[in-house]
């Protein structure tokens, strides 16, 4: 999958990082804060150990689980998980890539997944990052668009831009029909992709990219 020019790529990367940071910030703020409970001045010590205490072997295992390290309090553990999710989201965002909607004849969209597969990749990104808010998902989707696709997005009504369910339908209606067409067009794209020579593959594409595109085109062809 090709990227935009270096300046466009840098601008889109900053925009996507900003949207991701805002997503995690709003998610953290929506959770109720947990304050520390007041401790009693002197805990009562029972005269004999209660029967519910775990065996000494279990206690030893617990004490050896993190030697020399202070246990994390709940707020610290939550912040640590949030940081891990944020770092993971950057890798997942790279796997989604960008979509510009630049057509490339019968082979669909140049060096890009089909619109349908692009939406699937973005949905996997939402699942792995835990983003379930419809409006926030729509805002994040915009940060993965570039070129004609970004211009198209800017022309949409606010009601569509503010809802992922509405935006997803509008996106597929706009770009999937242009990229896919009827049954004959799908089959033509698939057979055309089977015919490049070895020299062409050496010059323009690597085999991994070619095979991935072949899989995507084949999955778009109806069985009957």
PECOR-V815503 format. One record per residue. RES is the residue in one letter. SS is DSSP state (H for helix, E for strand, L for the rest). Layout:
[[RES/SS] [RES/SS]]
This chain:
[[X/L] [X/L] [X/L] [X/L] [X/L] [X/H] [X/H] [X/H] [X/H] [X/H] [X/H] [X/H] [X/H] [X/H] [X/H] [X/H] [X/H] [X/H] [X/H] [X/H] [X/H] [X/H] [X/H] [X/H] [X/H] [X/H] [X/H] [X/H] [X/H] [X/H] [X/L] [X/L] [X/L] [X/L] [X/L] [X/L] [X/L] [X/L] [X/L] [X/L] [X/L] [X/L] [X/L] [X/L] [X/L] [X/L] [X/L] [X/L] [X/L] [X/L] [X/L] [X/L] [X/L] [X/L] [X/L] [X/H] [X/H] [X/H] [X/H] [X/H] [X/H] [X/H] [X/H] [X/H] [X/L] [X/L] [X/L] [X/L] [X/L] [X/L] [X/L] [X/L] [X/L] [X/H] [X/H] [X/H] [X/H] [X/H] [X/H] [X/H] [X/H] [X/H] [X/H] [X/H] [X/H] [X/H] [X/H] [X/H] [X/H] [X/H] [X/H] [X/H] [X/H] [X/H] [X/H] [X/H] [X/L] [X/L] [X/E] [X/L] [X/L] [X/L] [X/E] [X/L] [X/H] [X/H] [X/H] [X/L] [X/E] [X/L] [X/L] [X/L] [X/L] [X/L] [X/H] [X/H] [X/H] [X/H] [X/H] [X/H] [X/H] [X/H] [X/H] [X/H] [X/H] [X/H] [X/H] [X/H] [X/H] [X/L] [X/L] [X/L] [X/L] [X/H] [X/H] [X/H] [X/H] [X/H] [X/H] [X/H] [X/H] [X/H] [X/L] [X/L] [X/E] [X/L] [X/H] [X/H] [X/H] [X/H] [X/H] [X/H] [X/H] [X/H] [X/L] [X/L] [X/L] [X/H] [X/H] [X/H] [X/H] [X/L] [X/L] [X/H] [X/H] [X/H] [X/H] [X/H] [X/H] [X/H] [X/H] [X/H] [X/H] [X/H] [X/H] [X/H] [X/H] [X/H] [X/H] [X/H] [X/L] [X/L] [X/H] [X/H] [X/H] [X/H] [X/H] [X/H] [X/H] [X/H] [X/H] [X/H] [X/H] [X/H] [X/L] [X/L] [X/L] [X/H] [X/H] [X/H] [X/H] [X/H] [X/H] [X/H] [X/L] [X/L] [X/H] [X/H] [X/H] [X/H] [X/H] [X/H] [X/H] [X/H] [X/H] [X/H] [X/H] [X/H] [X/H] [X/H] [X/L] [X/L] [X/L] [X/L]]
